Amino acid sequence: MLLDIDGVLVTSWEAIPGAIRTLERLRESSVPFRLVTNTTTHTRYELAATLNGGGFDVTPAEIHTAVVATAAYLRTHHPGARVALLSDGDPRGDLQGVVLVAPGDPADVVVVGGASSDFTYPALNAVFRSLMDGAALVAMHRNRYWRTAEGLQLDAGAYVAALEDATGVTATVCGKPSAAFFGAAVDDLGLPVARVVMVGDDVANDVLGAQAAGIRGVLVRTGKFRPSDLERADAAPDAVIDSIADLPPLLWGGG
């Protein structure tokens, strides 16, 4: 199993009903799983600590993040590059080997992470200028929005699209729905894609992205899900369930 975190297991870091028990059922049944997330506010170790503090039992090694995928991409494709980072939180703990510079300083690569109040006009204009001067554009993800306890929140995908439109530069996406991101998680499980299922609340990035990588996709009606998502989707999920609590019956029947 590949499981999204925000909107599937938790909302504003509060466990969604049935989520803790579902992970327990997977362990009891020896079903290997990885948590795959575009969240950029926490490192893997911080995510594990936060989830464990909320009643889950996970380790950092069981978590794949867009930040870690971005670091791997930069080390491989832009070794030693000066990287201007615009993101929420402090992802530097998972960006080992990446040379970070402040937005506005000379940069070879612009990396856009999760949106926050730091996405001001001066900050966006600074990375825009770097792109116009020839920097490459890398997006940790293209999420358009996510859900918190206060409601839907605009995310970085809108800003990535604006930068692409203004500069003519196409972003390389490292998190979901990148096939490489899903592939790395599947490789970590040591299983063929035909034996893996992805569960997410984002029909485009989670479900259709996984299906494009050969993985079956299950959509939950929690988190950012809205009924119109299914109407607009280019394809259908392999299954739609009300919440993560309904995953065990889907897998094994009964309760």
NUKOL-478398 format. One line per 5 residues: number of its first residue (from 0); their letters; for each residue z, x, y of N, C-alpha, C. Coordinates in Angstrom, 1 decimal. Atoms other than C-alpha are relative to their C-alpha. Layout:
! NUKOL-478398
NUM> a> Z,X,Y,Z,X,Y,Z,X,Y ~ ...
//
This chain:
! NUKOL-478398
0> mlldi> 0.0,0.8,-1.2,0.0,0.0,0.0,0.0,0.9,1.2 ~ -0.1,-0.5,-1.4,-0.7,1.0,3.6,0.5,-1.1,0.9 ~ -0.6,1.0,-0.8,1.5,-0.9,6.0,0.1,0.4,1.5 ~ -0.2,-0.2,-1.5,1.3,-1.2,9.8,1.5,-0.2,0.2 ~ -1.4,0.2,-0.4,4.7,-1.0,11.5,0.2,-1.1,1.0
5> dgvlv> -0.3,1.0,-1.1,4.7,-2.8,14.8,-0.8,-1.2,-0.2 ~ 0.7,1.2,0.2,3.9,-6.4,14.3,0.0,-0.4,-1.5 ~ 0.0,0.3,1.4,4.1,-6.2,10.5,1.4,0.1,-0.6 ~ -1.3,-0.2,0.4,7.5,-4.7,9.8,1.1,-0.3,1.1 ~ -0.9,0.2,-1.1,9.1,-5.0,13.2,-0.7,-0.6,1.2
10> tswea> 0.4,0.3,-1.4,8.8,-6.5,16.7,1.0,0.5,0.9 ~ -1.0,-0.7,-0.9,10.4,-4.5,19.5,1.1,0.6,-0.9 ~ -0.9,-0.8,0.9,12.0,-2.5,16.6,1.1,-0.9,-0.7 ~ -0.9,0.9,0.8,13.8,-5.6,15.2,-0.8,-0.4,-1.2 ~ 0.7,0.2,1.3,12.9,-6.2,11.5,-0.5,-1.5,0.0
15> ipgai> 0.6,1.3,0.2,10.6,-9.2,10.9,0.6,-0.5,-1.3 ~ -0.7,0.5,1.2,12.3,-11.5,8.4,-0.8,0.3,-1.3 ~ 0.6,-0.3,1.3,11.5,-10.4,4.8,-0.6,1.4,-0.1 ~ 0.6,-1.3,0.0,10.2,-7.0,5.8,0.8,1.1,-0.8 ~ -0.9,-1.0,0.7,13.2,-4.9,4.5,-0.1,-0.3,-1.5
20> rtler> 0.0,0.4,1.5,13.2,-6.8,1.2,-1.4,0.4,-0.6 ~ 1.4,-0.3,0.5,9.4,-6.3,0.8,-0.1,1.5,-0.3 ~ 0.0,-1.5,0.3,9.8,-2.5,1.1,0.8,0.3,-1.2 ~ -0.8,-0.2,1.1,12.6,-2.7,-1.4,-0.7,-0.4,-1.3 ~ 0.7,0.5,1.2,10.4,-4.7,-3.8,-1.1,1.1,-0.4
25> lress> 1.0,-1.0,0.3,7.6,-2.1,-3.5,0.6,1.2,-0.7 ~ -0.6,-1.1,0.7,10.0,0.7,-4.4,0.5,-0.3,-1.4 ~ -0.5,0.4,1.4,11.6,-1.2,-7.3,-1.2,-0.1,-1.0 ~ 1.1,0.2,0.8,8.1,-1.8,-8.6,-0.9,1.3,-0.1 ~ 0.7,-1.2,0.1,7.0,1.8,-8.2,-1.4,0.0,0.6
30> vpfrl> 1.2,0.1,-0.7,4.3,0.9,-5.8,0.1,1.0,1.2 ~ -0.1,-1.0,-1.1,3.7,3.9,-3.5,-0.6,-0.6,1.3 ~ 0.5,0.6,-1.3,3.2,3.1,0.2,0.1,1.1,1.1 ~ -0.1,-0.8,-1.2,2.6,4.8,3.5,0.0,-1.0,1.2 ~ 0.1,0.8,-1.2,3.3,3.4,6.9,-1.0,0.7,1.0
35> vtntt> 1.0,-0.6,-0.8,0.3,3.9,9.1,0.0,-0.8,1.4 ~ -0.3,0.6,-1.3,0.7,3.3,12.8,-0.7,0.7,1.2 ~ 0.6,-0.5,-1.3,-1.0,3.7,16.2,1.1,0.2,1.0 ~ -1.1,-0.2,-0.9,2.4,3.8,17.8,0.1,1.5,0.5 ~ 0.0,-1.4,-0.5,2.6,6.9,20.1,1.3,0.3,0.7
40> thtry> -1.2,-0.2,-0.8,6.1,6.5,21.6,1.0,0.8,-0.8 ~ -0.9,-0.7,0.9,7.9,8.1,18.6,-0.7,1.1,-0.8 ~ 0.5,-0.9,1.1,7.4,11.2,16.4,0.3,-0.7,-1.3 ~ -0.3,0.5,1.3,7.4,10.6,12.7,1.5,0.0,-0.3 ~ -1.4,-0.1,0.3,11.0,11.8,12.5,0.8,-1.1,0.8
45> elaat> -0.6,1.0,-0.8,12.0,9.5,15.3,-0.2,-1.4,-0.5 ~ 0.3,1.2,0.6,10.2,6.6,13.7,0.8,-0.3,-1.2 ~ -0.8,0.1,1.2,11.9,7.2,10.4,1.5,-0.3,0.4 ~ -1.4,0.2,-0.4,15.3,7.4,12.1,0.2,-1.4,0.6 ~ -0.1,1.3,-0.6,14.7,4.2,14.1,-0.1,-1.1,-1.1
50> lnggg> 0.2,1.0,1.0,13.5,2.2,11.1,1.2,0.0,-1.0 ~ -1.2,-0.1,0.9,16.4,3.5,8.9,1.2,-0.6,0.7 ~ -1.1,0.6,-0.7,18.8,2.5,11.6,-0.1,-1.5,0.1 ~ 0.2,1.4,0.1,17.3,-1.0,11.4,0.0,-0.6,-1.4 ~ -0.1,0.6,1.3,17.8,-1.4,7.7,-1.0,0.4,-1.0
55> fdvtp> 1.1,-0.4,0.9,14.6,0.1,6.2,0.4,1.3,-0.6 ~ -0.2,-1.2,0.7,14.5,3.0,3.8,-1.3,0.7,-0.1 ~ 1.2,-0.8,0.0,11.7,5.4,4.7,0.2,1.4,0.4 ~ -0.1,-1.4,-0.4,11.1,9.1,5.2,-1.1,0.3,0.9 ~ 1.1,-0.4,-0.9,9.1,10.9,7.8,-1.3,0.3,-0.7
60> aeiht> 1.2,-0.3,0.8,6.7,12.0,5.1,-0.8,-1.2,-0.4 ~ 0.7,1.2,0.3,5.8,8.4,4.4,-0.6,-0.7,1.2 ~ 0.6,0.6,-1.2,4.6,7.8,7.9,-1.1,0.8,0.5 ~ 1.1,-0.7,-0.6,1.2,8.6,9.3,-0.2,-0.7,1.3 ~ 0.2,0.5,-1.3,0.7,8.3,13.0,-1.3,0.5,0.7
65> avvat> 1.2,-0.4,-0.7,-2.2,8.4,15.4,0.2,1.4,0.7 ~ -0.3,-1.2,-0.7,-0.4,11.3,17.2,-0.3,1.2,-1.0 ~ 0.2,-1.1,1.0,-0.4,13.5,14.0,-1.5,0.1,-0.3 ~ 1.4,-0.1,0.2,-4.0,12.6,13.4,-0.8,0.7,1.1 ~ 0.6,-0.6,-1.2,-4.9,13.6,16.9,0.2,1.5,0.0
70> aaylr> -0.3,-1.4,0.0,-3.2,16.9,16.6,-0.8,0.7,-1.0 ~ 0.9,-0.7,1.0,-5.1,17.7,13.4,-1.4,0.1,0.4 ~ 1.4,0.0,-0.5,-8.4,16.7,15.0,-0.1,1.1,1.1 ~ 0.1,-1.0,-1.1,-7.7,18.9,18.1,0.1,1.4,-0.6 ~ -0.1,-1.3,0.5,-6.6,21.9,16.0,-1.3,0.4,-0.7
75> thhpg> 1.2,-0.3,0.8,-9.8,21.6,13.9,-1.2,0.1,0.9 ~ 1.2,0.1,-0.8,-12.4,20.7,16.6,0.1,0.6,1.4 ~ -0.2,-0.6,-1.3,-10.9,22.1,19.8,1.1,1.0,0.0 ~ -1.1,-1.0,0.1,-8.8,25.1,18.8,0.2,0.7,1.3 ~ -0.3,-0.8,-1.2,-7.1,26.7,21.8,-0.3,-0.7,1.3
80> arval> 0.4,0.7,-1.2,-8.4,24.0,24.2,1.2,-0.4,0.9 ~ -1.0,0.5,-0.9,-6.5,23.0,27.3,-0.1,-1.5,0.0 ~ 0.0,1.4,0.2,-5.5,19.4,26.7,0.8,-0.7,1.0 ~ -0.7,0.9,-1.0,-4.6,16.9,29.5,0.3,-1.3,-0.8 ~ -0.5,1.2,0.7,-2.5,14.2,27.9,0.6,-1.1,0.9
85> lsdgd> -0.5,1.1,-0.7,-1.9,10.8,29.3,0.4,-1.0,-1.1 ~ -0.5,0.9,1.1,0.4,8.7,27.0,1.4,-0.4,0.3 ~ -1.4,0.4,-0.1,3.6,6.8,26.7,0.9,0.9,-0.8 ~ -0.9,-0.8,0.8,6.7,8.4,25.3,-0.2,1.5,0.2 ~ 0.1,-1.5,0.0,6.9,12.1,24.5,-0.5,0.4,-1.4
90> prgdl> 0.5,-0.3,1.3,4.6,12.8,21.5,-0.1,1.5,-0.3 ~ 0.2,-1.4,0.2,4.8,16.6,21.9,0.5,0.5,-1.4 ~ -0.5,-0.4,1.3,6.9,16.9,18.7,-1.0,0.0,-1.1 ~ 1.0,0.1,1.1,3.9,16.0,16.6,-1.3,0.6,0.5 ~ 1.2,-0.7,-0.5,1.4,18.0,18.7,0.1,1.5,-0.1
95> qgvvl> -0.2,-1.4,0.2,2.2,21.4,17.3,-1.4,0.7,0.0 ~ 1.2,-0.8,-0.1,-0.5,24.0,18.1,-1.0,-0.5,1.1 ~ 0.9,0.5,-1.1,-2.0,22.0,21.0,0.5,0.5,1.3 ~ -0.4,-0.5,-1.4,-2.0,23.5,24.5,-0.2,-1.1,1.0 ~ 0.0,1.1,-0.9,-1.0,20.8,26.9,0.1,0.5,1.4
100> vapgd> 0.0,-0.2,-1.4,-1.7,20.8,30.6,0.2,-1.3,0.7 ~ -0.3,1.2,-0.8,-0.8,18.3,33.3,-1.3,-0.6,0.4 ~ 1.2,0.6,-0.5,-3.4,15.7,34.2,-0.3,0.5,1.4 ~ 0.4,-0.5,-1.3,-5.3,17.1,37.2,-0.2,1.5,-0.1 ~ 0.3,-1.4,0.3,-5.1,20.7,35.9,-1.3,0.2,-0.7
105> padvv> 1.2,-0.2,0.8,-8.2,22.3,34.5,0.2,-0.3,-1.5 ~ -0.1,0.4,1.3,-8.8,20.8,31.1,-1.3,0.0,-0.8 ~ 1.2,0.0,0.9,-11.2,21.1,28.2,-0.1,-1.4,-0.7 ~ -0.1,1.3,0.8,-10.1,17.8,26.5,1.0,-0.9,0.7 ~ -1.0,1.0,-0.4,-8.5,14.6,27.8,0.3,-0.8,-1.2
110> vvgga> -0.5,0.8,1.1,-6.3,12.8,25.3,0.7,-1.2,0.6 ~ -0.7,1.2,-0.5,-5.3,9.2,26.0,0.8,-0.6,-1.2 ~ -0.8,0.6,1.0,-2.4,7.8,24.0,0.3,-1.4,0.4 ~ -0.4,1.4,-0.3,-0.5,4.5,24.3,0.2,-0.2,1.5 ~ -0.1,0.3,-1.4,-0.5,2.8,27.7,1.5,-0.2,0.4
115> ssdft> -1.3,0.1,-0.5,2.6,2.8,29.9,-0.1,-0.1,1.6 ~ 0.0,0.0,-1.5,3.6,2.7,33.6,-0.5,1.3,0.6 ~ 0.6,-1.3,-0.5,2.4,6.3,33.8,-1.5,-0.1,0.2 ~ 1.5,0.1,-0.2,-1.2,5.0,33.8,-0.2,-0.5,1.4 ~ 0.2,0.3,-1.5,-1.3,5.0,37.6,-1.4,0.4,0.4
120> ypaln> 1.3,-0.4,-0.5,-4.4,5.3,39.7,-0.1,1.5,0.1 ~ 0.1,-1.5,-0.1,-3.7,9.0,40.5,-0.1,0.6,-1.4 ~ 0.1,-0.6,1.3,-3.2,9.8,36.8,-1.3,-0.2,-0.6 ~ 1.3,0.3,0.5,-6.3,8.0,35.7,-1.1,0.7,0.7 ~ 1.0,-0.6,-0.8,-8.3,9.4,38.5,-0.1,1.5,-0.3
125> avfrs> 0.0,-1.4,0.3,-7.2,12.9,37.6,-0.7,0.3,-1.3 ~ 0.7,-0.2,1.2,-8.4,12.6,34.0,-1.5,-0.4,0.1 ~ 1.4,0.3,-0.3,-11.6,10.9,35.2,-0.7,1.2,0.5 ~ 0.6,-1.2,-0.5,-12.3,14.0,37.2,-0.2,1.1,-1.0 ~ 0.1,-1.0,1.1,-11.7,16.2,34.2,-1.2,-0.3,-0.9
130> lmdga> 1.1,0.5,0.8,-14.2,14.1,32.2,-1.3,0.3,0.7 ~ 1.3,-0.2,-0.8,-16.8,14.3,35.0,-0.3,1.5,0.1 ~ 0.2,-1.5,-0.1,-16.3,18.1,35.0,-0.4,0.6,-1.4 ~ 0.4,-0.4,1.3,-17.2,18.2,31.3,1.0,0.0,-1.1 ~ -1.0,0.1,1.1,-14.0,17.6,29.3,-0.4,-1.0,-1.0
135> alvam> 0.2,1.0,1.1,-14.2,15.8,26.0,1.1,-1.1,0.1 ~ -0.9,1.2,0.0,-12.5,12.4,25.6,0.5,-0.3,-1.4 ~ -0.6,0.3,1.3,-10.1,11.8,22.7,1.0,-1.1,0.2 ~ -0.9,1.1,0.0,-8.3,8.5,22.1,0.9,0.0,-1.2 ~ -0.8,0.1,1.2,-5.3,8.3,19.9,-0.2,-1.3,-0.7
140> hrnry> 0.4,1.3,0.6,-6.3,4.7,19.3,-0.7,-0.8,1.1 ~ 0.7,0.9,-1.0,-8.2,1.8,21.0,0.6,-1.3,0.0 ~ -0.7,1.3,0.0,-5.6,-0.9,20.7,-0.1,-0.6,1.4 ~ 0.1,0.6,-1.3,-6.2,-3.4,23.4,1.3,-0.6,0.5 ~ -1.3,0.6,-0.4,-2.8,-5.0,23.4,0.9,0.0,-1.2
145> wrtae> -1.0,0.2,1.1,0.4,-5.3,21.3,1.0,-1.0,0.4 ~ -1.0,1.1,-0.3,3.3,-7.8,21.1,1.4,0.6,0.0 ~ -1.4,-0.4,-0.1,6.9,-7.1,22.2,0.8,-1.3,0.0 ~ -0.8,1.2,-0.1,9.8,-9.5,22.4,-0.2,-0.7,1.3 ~ 0.4,0.6,-1.3,8.6,-10.2,26.0,-1.4,-0.6,0.0
150> glqld> 1.4,0.5,0.0,5.1,-11.1,24.9,-1.0,1.0,-0.2 ~ 1.1,-0.9,0.1,1.7,-9.5,24.8,0.0,1.0,1.1 ~ 0.0,-1.1,-0.9,1.4,-6.1,26.5,-1.4,0.7,0.0 ~ 1.2,-0.7,0.0,-1.8,-4.4,27.6,0.1,1.4,-0.5 ~ -0.1,-1.3,0.6,-2.5,-1.2,25.7,-1.2,0.9,0.5
155> agayv> 0.9,-1.0,-0.5,-4.7,1.9,26.1,-1.4,-0.3,-0.2 ~ 1.4,0.3,0.2,-7.9,0.5,24.7,-0.8,-0.4,1.2 ~ 0.6,0.5,-1.2,-8.7,-1.1,28.0,-0.3,1.2,0.9 ~ 0.2,-1.1,-0.8,-8.3,2.2,29.8,-1.0,1.0,-0.5 ~ 1.0,-0.9,0.6,-10.3,4.2,27.3,-1.4,-0.6,0.3
160> aaled> 1.2,0.6,-0.2,-13.1,1.7,27.7,-0.5,0.2,1.5 ~ 0.3,-0.2,-1.4,-12.9,2.0,31.5,-0.5,1.5,0.3 ~ 0.4,-1.4,-0.1,-13.1,5.8,31.3,-1.4,0.3,-0.6 ~ 1.3,-0.1,0.6,-16.0,5.6,29.0,-1.1,-0.5,0.9 ~ 0.9,0.7,-0.9,-17.8,3.2,31.3,-0.3,0.8,1.2
165> atgvt> 0.2,-0.7,-1.3,-17.2,5.3,34.4,-0.6,1.3,-0.2 ~ 0.5,-1.4,0.2,-18.1,8.7,32.9,-1.2,0.1,-0.9 ~ 1.0,-0.1,1.0,-20.6,7.9,30.2,0.4,0.9,-1.2 ~ -0.5,-0.8,1.1,-18.4,10.0,27.8,0.5,-1.0,-1.1 ~ -0.5,0.8,1.1,-17.7,8.4,24.4,1.2,0.7,-0.6
170> atvcg> -1.3,-0.5,0.5,-14.2,8.8,23.1,-0.1,0.2,-1.6 ~ -0.3,-0.2,1.5,-13.4,10.2,19.6,1.3,-0.6,-0.3 ~ -1.2,0.7,0.3,-10.8,7.9,18.1,0.6,0.6,-1.2 ~ -0.7,-0.7,1.1,-8.2,9.6,15.8,0.9,-0.9,-0.8 ~ -0.9,0.9,0.8,-5.9,6.7,14.8,-0.9,-1.1,-0.6
175> kpsaa> 0.8,1.2,0.5,-6.9,3.3,13.4,-0.9,-0.5,1.1 ~ 0.6,0.2,1.3,-9.6,2.2,12.9,-0.8,1.1,-0.6 ~ 0.8,-1.1,0.4,-10.9,5.7,12.3,0.0,0.1,-1.6 ~ 0.1,-0.1,1.4,-12.1,6.1,8.7,0.7,1.3,-0.5 ~ -0.7,-1.3,0.4,-10.7,9.7,8.7,1.5,-0.3,0.0
180> ffgaa> -1.5,0.3,0.0,-7.2,8.3,9.6,0.4,-0.8,-1.3 ~ -0.3,0.7,1.2,-7.3,5.8,6.7,-0.2,0.9,-1.2 ~ 0.2,-0.9,1.1,-8.7,8.5,4.4,1.1,1.0,-0.2 ~ -1.1,-0.9,0.2,-5.9,10.9,5.1,1.2,-0.7,-0.6 ~ -1.1,0.8,0.7,-3.3,8.2,4.2,-0.3,-0.2,-1.4
185> vddlg> 0.3,0.2,1.4,-5.1,7.4,1.0,0.1,1.3,-0.8 ~ -0.1,-1.3,0.7,-5.4,11.1,0.1,1.5,0.3,-0.3 ~ -1.4,-0.3,0.2,-1.7,11.4,0.6,0.6,-0.8,-1.1 ~ -0.5,0.8,1.2,-1.1,8.6,-1.9,-0.5,0.5,-1.3 ~ 0.6,-0.6,1.2,-3.3,10.4,-4.3,-0.7,-1.1,-0.9
190> lpvar> 0.7,1.1,0.8,-5.2,7.2,-5.3,-1.4,-0.2,0.5 ~ 1.3,0.4,-0.5,-8.8,6.0,-5.1,0.2,-1.2,0.9 ~ -0.1,1.1,-0.9,-9.5,3.6,-2.3,0.0,-1.4,-0.6 ~ 0.0,1.3,0.7,-10.1,0.8,-4.8,1.3,-0.5,-0.4 ~ -1.4,0.4,0.5,-6.4,0.8,-5.7,0.9,-0.1,1.2
195> vvmvg> -0.8,0.0,-1.2,-5.2,0.7,-2.1,-0.2,-1.3,0.9 ~ 0.1,1.1,-0.9,-4.5,-2.3,0.2,0.7,0.3,1.3 ~ -0.5,-0.2,-1.4,-3.9,-2.2,4.0,0.5,-1.4,0.5 ~ -0.6,1.2,-0.6,-1.6,-4.8,5.6,0.2,0.2,1.5 ~ -0.1,-0.2,-1.5,-1.8,-5.3,9.4,-0.1,-1.3,0.7
200> ddvan> 0.1,1.2,-0.9,-1.6,-7.7,12.3,-1.2,0.0,0.9 ~ 1.2,-0.1,-0.8,-4.7,-6.5,14.0,-1.2,0.0,-0.9 ~ 1.1,0.3,0.9,-7.8,-7.9,12.4,-1.1,1.1,0.1 ~ 1.0,-1.0,-0.2,-10.1,-5.3,13.9,0.4,1.4,-0.4 ~ -0.4,-1.4,0.3,-8.2,-2.0,13.8,0.7,0.2,-1.3
205> dvlga> -0.6,-0.1,1.3,-6.1,-2.7,10.7,-0.8,-0.4,-1.1 ~ 0.6,0.6,1.1,-8.0,-5.0,8.5,-1.5,0.4,-0.2 ~ 1.4,-0.3,0.1,-11.7,-4.5,9.2,-0.2,1.5,0.0 ~ 0.1,-1.4,0.0,-11.1,-0.8,9.9,0.2,0.5,-1.4 ~ -0.2,-0.4,1.4,-9.6,-0.4,6.4,-1.1,-0.4,-0.9
210> qaagi> 1.1,0.5,0.9,-12.3,-2.5,4.8,-1.3,0.9,0.2 ~ 1.1,-0.9,-0.2,-14.9,-0.2,6.4,0.1,1.3,-0.7 ~ -0.3,-1.2,0.7,-13.2,2.7,4.7,0.1,-0.2,-1.5 ~ 0.0,0.3,1.4,-13.4,0.9,1.3,1.3,-0.5,-0.5 ~ -1.3,0.5,0.3,-9.8,-0.4,1.4,0.1,-1.5,0.2
215> rgvlv> -0.2,1.4,-0.2,-8.9,-4.0,0.9,1.0,-0.3,1.1 ~ -0.8,0.3,-1.2,-7.4,-5.6,4.0,0.7,-1.4,0.0 ~ -0.8,1.2,-0.1,-4.6,-8.2,4.3,0.5,-0.2,1.4 ~ -0.4,0.3,-1.4,-3.9,-9.8,7.7,1.3,-0.9,-0.1 ~ -1.2,0.8,-0.1,-0.4,-11.1,8.6,-0.1,-0.8,1.3
220> rtgkf> 0.0,0.8,-1.2,0.1,-13.9,11.1,1.2,0.2,0.9 ~ -1.1,-0.4,-0.8,2.8,-12.0,12.9,-0.5,1.0,1.0 ~ 0.4,-1.0,-0.9,2.8,-9.5,15.7,-1.0,-0.5,1.0 ~ 1.0,0.3,-1.0,-0.3,-9.6,17.9,-1.0,-1.1,-0.5 ~ 0.9,0.9,0.5,-2.1,-12.0,15.6,-0.1,-1.3,0.8
225> rpsdl> 0.2,1.4,-0.6,-3.7,-15.1,17.2,-1.1,-0.6,-0.8 ~ 1.0,0.7,0.8,-5.8,-17.7,15.4,-1.5,0.3,0.4 ~ 1.3,-0.3,-0.5,-8.8,-16.9,17.6,-0.5,1.4,-0.5 ~ 0.4,-1.3,0.5,-8.8,-13.3,16.1,-1.0,-0.2,-1.2 ~ 0.9,0.2,1.1,-10.3,-14.7,12.9,-1.3,-0.6,0.3
230> erada> 1.3,0.7,-0.4,-12.9,-16.8,14.7,-0.9,1.1,0.6 ~ 0.8,-1.0,-0.7,-14.1,-13.7,16.6,-0.4,1.2,-0.9 ~ 0.1,-1.2,0.8,-13.9,-11.2,13.7,-1.4,0.0,-0.6 ~ 1.3,-0.3,0.6,-17.1,-9.7,12.3,-0.1,-0.3,-1.5 ~ -0.1,0.3,1.5,-15.9,-10.2,8.7,1.4,-0.6,-0.2
235> apdav> -1.2,0.7,0.4,-13.1,-11.9,6.8,1.0,1.0,-0.7 ~ -0.9,-0.7,0.8,-9.9,-10.3,5.5,-0.1,-0.3,-1.4 ~ -0.1,0.3,1.4,-9.4,-10.1,1.8,1.0,-1.1,-0.3 ~ -1.1,1.1,0.1,-6.3,-12.3,2.3,0.6,-0.1,1.3 ~ -0.8,0.2,-1.2,-4.3,-13.8,5.1,1.3,-0.6,-0.4
240> idsia> -1.3,0.5,0.3,-0.6,-14.4,4.8,0.8,-0.2,1.2 ~ -0.7,0.3,-1.2,2.0,-15.7,7.1,0.8,1.1,0.5 ~ -0.7,-1.2,-0.5,4.1,-12.6,7.2,0.2,1.0,-1.2 ~ -0.2,-1.0,1.1,5.1,-9.5,5.2,0.8,-0.5,-1.1 ~ -0.8,0.6,1.1,7.6,-11.6,3.3,-0.8,-0.6,-1.1
245> dlppl> 0.9,0.6,0.9,4.6,-13.2,1.6,-0.8,1.0,-0.8 ~ 0.7,-1.0,0.7,3.3,-9.9,0.3,0.3,0.1,-1.5 ~ -0.4,0.0,1.4,5.3,-9.8,-3.0,-0.7,-1.1,-0.8 ~ 0.6,1.1,0.8,4.1,-13.3,-4.1,-1.6,0.2,-0.1 ~ 1.4,-0.3,0.0,0.5,-12.2,-3.2,-0.3,1.0,-1.1
250> lwggg> 0.3,-1.1,1.0,0.8,-9.1,-5.4,0.4,-0.4,-1.4 ~ -0.5,0.3,1.3,2.8,-10.5,-8.3,0.2,-1.4,-0.4 ~ -0.2,1.4,0.3,3.0,-14.2,-8.0,1.5,-0.3,0.1 ~ -1.4,0.4,0.0,6.3,-16.2,-7.8,0.6,0.4,1.3 ~ -0.7,-0.4,-1.2,8.9,-15.0,-5.3,0.6,1.2,0.0
//
